[in-house]
């Protein structure tokens, strides 16, 4: 495409990404399992959308996180909020 003053411009396409972002809090769940007559208890943490989060991240960053969902590419990003 030839623009003003004879300069060539490349036509570019603008792509808008639809990304949803929200602040979520991890839930603590306690599970029980029976193996050979003995009952074991364990704890784990989940975020919305059934995302499991390691206990070490909870101990390091706390329970509040920012959840970003990019619907175009299908990626989910979890970021800790500032402070514990």
URVENGI-V297174 format. One record per residue. PHI is phi in whole degrees, -180 to 180 (* if undefined). PSI is psi as a letter, one per 40 degrees, with the letter a starting at -180 (999 if undefined). NEAR is the number of other ideal C-beta (glycine too) atoms within 8 Angstrom. Layout:
# URVENGI-V297174
PHI:PSI:NEAR
PHI:PSI:NEAR
This chain:
# URVENGI-V297174
*:h:6
-100:h:6
-97:a:8
-62:i:3
67:e:4
73:e:4
-90:h:7
-86:h:6
-117:h:7
-89:h:5
-77:h:5
-113:i:4
-106:h:4
-93:h:4
-114:h:4
-101:h:4
-97:h:7
-93:h:7
-123:h:8
-101:h:7
-134:h:7
-153:i:6
-95:h:8
-128:i:10
-122:h:7
-75:h:12
-101:h:7
-92:h:7
-121:i:8
-113:h:7
-110:i:8
-129:i:8
-140:h:7
-107:h:7
-127:h:6
51:f:3
84:e:4
-108:h:6
-98:h:6
-113:i:8
-113:i:7
-143:i:8
-121:i:9
-148:i:9
-122:i:14
-131:i:11
-111:i:13
-57:i:7
72:e:7
55:f:5
-97:h:10
-87:i:8
-126:h:11
-64:i:7
-63:d:8
-64:d:6
-70:d:9
-65:d:12
-65:d:5
-84:d:6
-112:e:8
93:a:8
-105:e:7
-99:h:9
-137:i:15
-102:h:11
-109:h:15
-113:h:11
-118:h:10
-96:h:12
-74:d:7
-71:d:6
-96:e:5
80:f:5
-98:i:6
-120:h:9
-118:h:7
-115:h:11
-126:h:7
-73:i:11
-79:i:10
-69:h:3
80:i:4
-99:999:3
